[in-house]
């Protein structure tokens, strides 16, 4: 019954995606849902994309292992990123009438900056998208009681996402996210209530977490611990801002007010609801302490199977159906966003400029669909050969955009003196210093990504204030355009 229910769920999801495909007529429809989503759909796409397999499986398990100190990046940094976008970036982005975040780098600076940042942003999605394909593989492996091996599950998951995303694009994501958000909320609340009661109730679960030291955010006031927590938070809080999936949800809204409100509501609800899987995980510890300790001591894949195993052993069939429906909803919604976002960046801001910008709207739409398939194959290959945990893959993804793309974005939007020369030096200095620090001293007092961010800021300021050697003055008028209300 469980496998049949999950199979029906997957077919319904594919059906919704194909239904949404009827609305896709242009590249803007495909990449930005025609700038038409109302508040409730915009909110659902923000929340469902952020609330993925990492939140249910990896964040909950990491909380059991390390407490709040281990999950500073997600959900705290991740939700902070959405709040920052809602407060400072959503309205200016929407007013500029862009299709991708890469379009901003071209309009504000030049095509060279557009392509260089576009490459960095595209590559950053390898880790995040791979993490979700791994999660799909784990889910299918557990559901089939091992009949579907992890690698086969990863390939099956990639096929499912591509099938409903290929023709529906952002419209498919919007419609399926609305459905999937409902499943996530209902399913996880039901499981939390059922297993929480078995563990002795809400107070008993929270008391256990407290007695085990899980609510400690900062282990000590030593400089190393403070910098480590700051680096984890900043990586997600700032690195996530310069990501196409966040930008895509902003520009998919029907107006700038909806874009700001949907992003804010999605971020705040994500922060609150991320604690539900953690509550379930602590309930698992209370119910099966020996099993949980054994799995926490295992490898990354076993570490992330705590909740699925508990559900299969303790939840009634209805609970199992709701949990795995919620888990699949979370994975599919995030995976679809993590695949469409780099597809849009590569098609619009890397491939198109290489052809001199000579692509019709129809050609761009076809190109996007081809790139989607190719990028999915690349992500699948990365997932099949990666030995990292989902949590690590996601955190590493945002380090790239933190050091390579955030500084040109923020300075370009809020500092009129920023130039293409400064933006290029920022990207080069940020990436180079980060990579050197990772290779030479990954465990140094100052984490490598903070080194990269510092050099990125230095490169932007020094390059912009220095005499212009290359790239021209850029387009400072874009800052004024973004500040104009009412577009």
Steps between C-alpha positions, in 0.01 A plus 500: 500500500784738585680445169172525307411828674841647423469388138163671471645812658782512243252459214284782638807724525597425141141564393497841670827588328365403161181697564709807584690459172195627313579849632853506359523691171816710541838482669372743766213261573746213531758675719280747697138376476413804289544732804148398605496308831263622775614523862389153612682331211807718536517420871463127427783500245735678743424269790486173304825570318683579825342215697673203341651165582783671684251653745315176573786251494831685541411797722301281740780243525766770538294655781498163676874470461622857558205703628428857388871560449497260205204657322590869510515510121168330446235592604626822666725627220266374228195678639706815562590502130133508402428779748792702359375448145149607600623815677773621265503319167151384395352835397811631316537167318137500393508862378786423263283255302768230482460132409806368688737631764771488235313772307574737788876447467475580127280810541697635796850409379559329164483166320835379637377534858173335399677192363758469781245522780261281300758221487560523876127496581434208265780289650379575852179308430682172447520434874147609590329317215714191561401495867135478403557222247686307770200555728267364233725197465493443877121535504445246221752264660318510835154468347601197296666338806831499312366361171587831330869572561608853583653565157189373322285715729705809410448435129129433549462823697678701231265358238187592700610861549594548135172354376279754674745792476603465136197666343341679796801693630424754772126457455542127576701589810236750617207259463680199646647707786151604606397134513825393663489770769163367612635145518812611690311694766221246553732198490767627737256646752317167514826309554620749763175458690499120475864436592512786749216338690682165497810674635307642794368827363640837398655587837674163527657536155618857561637404844698217344651732242590749772656239729708369209637851439337543158398862555858630529574729205854603595723238669735763640601864466834412343581681175508175300148399605358847445651525151383149409140584594521836320641336187225237492230764540648743247554228240128431478367845593703684234600222260133409442411856397697475176316189383270467202236290680437783749500759221270279289233504769526877534453564129225239468268705725224710345638826645781630721288506817410134453867420436610661827216363711517148356874480564466636855214266592677203344819572694330546836279194459802296395687595818205399718409179318860377477476416869229240434744241353735574791218430745429172319871410514519555876181294535686225316783527752255464790320204340803311362814641667723203415401500134555874471843489668604216270391687188661825612829311523462363145590648162323795339228298327414304816516822704223645283268197528401554864155643426404263215590197712309629800191565286508153349536340844259708708252696289168354380450455126323836470796663673747328271311616192485858630868506602637364175258720308634801690859385449453450126321835478789676670758330280319550170418865564861581588652284228287660230607848608864396526491369142299776329702785656841409348323409177370857475840651585693285253251550216444874543832624640768262371384325182306793353786754539744254343279509191507878498151519649349376175228270635129541438261442787402164353864396463571603859206290620624193311856565622378515859333159472810343346724653769263370768550142383877539467540670837288231667729233353801689637343537845403132501859401419627726781248347743599146406866572570479732800597376843381807690191529716201699377567770760861544387407506130250779558734710716785466247269619222436832670867565567548544123236771463607666826854563376430544128158661449361665813736798517452613135124463552471697825750772405353525152153562637590737784827670398494720191882505469524122446659425161542190280870505585417486871244223445747284306775550758250416773412168337862410423635603842213332685522166321880486493551587867225260610644208301854570622378518860306174460810325368758655733317537831139375501499486882659840558366742759326701226288264283589501127166643386545805724844550347342482155225746592751749642711487183187530285403822678859629472508421129171680439601818685858514373404416142218753491702787649809433287540658155293305247720270295238259364125457490393863483307692767200267513140617528440683828159614374372149570519586872264792443269288287479237772407768755203627299169392648202367313647318200 
